[in-house]
């Protein structure tokens, strides 16, 4: 029955990315465009460079926007199921993502690179993680602006795709290889989500990880003594193998 539902109802979302302002120096959009997913496909990348002037005067010199400032200039193309806009500026509440219409979401990268860079986590992976969260919610709730979205978001940080991340620094715990916690799986099933969607989500979330060399470096820093022992054993083994080959070949 689940497999039947998967074949009949599982539809891939078409997504348009929109660059707001001058965000190209922060993000490699080619990486985003080339990301392979069975759940969504980035069908286009558009740009809006000339944004309205911000009228928020809070004593700081940085540019900031309200949701209603952006909803006037951002729309979802007809050939897409929804649009994701990405900007380097901050929202007036300093949160990193807001839904501005039933088909448009804006991601703010303000301060995000400062959190991710020390841990060698790429900004592209952060954006891809948000794409999966939006995609999953879109499967459950057709109208992204609906308050029903709060049925899935939880305030405690579990490393889950649906962590609220009220403290922005918590993105460290759910950007690289986010999971879907058991409670959220139960909510998906309660909404009668197709089994294939949950399975595909879990499979694809595992792809969001650092390159092997960076993962190895982190492991070495975490277990320095064990790393030294493994290095010594490896060196001894290679030396023994080299001596054996020499004796065989001479």
Residue pairs with C-beta under 8 A, 6 or more apart in sequence:
2 194
2 195
2 196
3 195
3 196
5 194
5 195
5 196
6 194
6 195
6 196
6 197
9 194
10 194
10 196
10 197
12 37
12 38
12 39
12 40
12 41
13 39
13 40
13 41
13 81
13 82
13 135
13 138
14 40
14 41
14 43
14 79
14 80
14 81
15 40
15 41
15 42
15 43
15 80
15 81
15 82
15 83
15 84
15 131
15 135
16 42
16 43
16 44
16 45
16 46
16 76
16 77
16 79
16 80
16 82
16 83
16 84
17 29
17 32
17 33
17 42
17 44
17 45
17 46
17 83
17 84
17 85
17 86
18 45
18 46
18 47
18 48
18 74
18 83
18 84
18 85
18 86
19 27
19 29
19 45
19 46
19 47
19 48
19 49
19 85
19 86
20 48
20 51
20 70
20 74
20 85
20 86
20 87
20 88
20 89
20 106
21 48
21 49
21 51
21 87
21 88
21 89
22 49
22 88
23 86
23 87
23 88
23 109
26 88
26 109
26 113
26 123
27 86
27 109
27 123
27 124
27 127
28 124
29 45
31 122
31 124
32 42
32 45
32 124
32 127
32 128
33 42
33 45
35 42
35 128
35 131
37 204
38 200
38 204
39 132
39 135
39 136
39 139
39 197
39 200
39 201
39 204
40 131
40 135
43 79
43 80
44 77
44 79
44 80
46 77
48 73
48 74
48 85
51 65
51 73
51 87
51 89
52 69
52 72
52 73
54 63
54 64
54 65
54 69
54 89
56 64
56 65
56 66
56 92
58 64
62 89
62 90
62 110
63 89
63 90
64 89
64 90
64 91
64 92
65 87
65 89
65 90
65 91
65 92
66 91
66 92
67 91
67 98
67 100
67 106
68 100
70 85
70 100
70 106
71 100
71 101
71 104
74 83
74 85
74 100
74 101
74 104
74 106
75 83
75 101
75 104
76 82
76 83
76 101
76 103
76 104
77 83
80 103
81 103
81 138
82 103
82 104
82 105
82 134
82 138
82 144
83 103
83 104
83 105
84 104
84 105
84 106
84 107
84 127
84 130
84 131
84 134
85 104
85 105
85 106
85 107
86 106
86 107
86 109
86 127
87 106
87 107
87 108
87 109
88 108
88 109
88 110
89 108
89 110
90 108
90 110
90 111
91 98
91 106
91 108
91 110
94 110
94 111
94 168
95 108
95 168
96 107
96 108
96 109
96 110
96 111
96 112
96 165
96 168
96 171
97 105
97 106
97 107
97 108
97 130
98 105
98 106
98 108
99 105
99 144
99 145
99 149
100 106
101 144
101 145
102 142
102 143
102 144
102 145
102 146
103 144
104 144
105 130
105 134
105 144
107 127
107 130
109 123
109 126
111 168
112 123
112 126
112 168
112 171
113 123
115 168
115 169
115 171
115 172
116 122
116 123
116 126
116 171
116 172
116 175
119 172
120 210
120 214
120 218
121 172
121 175
121 176
121 210
122 210
125 175
125 176
125 208
125 209
126 171
126 175
128 208
129 161
129 174
129 175
129 178
129 208
132 161
132 178
132 201
132 204
132 205
132 208
133 161
133 162
134 144
136 152
136 161
136 162
136 188
136 197
136 201
137 144
137 149
137 152
138 144
139 193
139 197
140 148
140 152
140 188
140 191
140 193
141 148
141 149
151 187
152 162
152 184
152 187
153 162
153 163
153 164
154 160
154 162
154 163
154 164
154 181
154 183
154 184
155 164
155 166
156 163
157 163
157 164
157 165
157 170
157 173
157 174
158 174
158 179
158 181
159 173
159 174
159 178
159 179
159 181
160 174
160 178
160 179
160 180
160 181
160 184
161 174
161 178
161 179
161 180
161 184
161 201
161 205
162 180
162 181
162 184
163 170
163 173
163 174
163 178
165 171
165 174
175 208
176 208
176 209
176 210
177 205
177 206
177 208
177 209
178 205
178 208
179 202
179 205
180 188
180 198
180 201
180 202
180 205
185 198
188 197
188 198
189 198
209 215
210 218
219 227
220 227
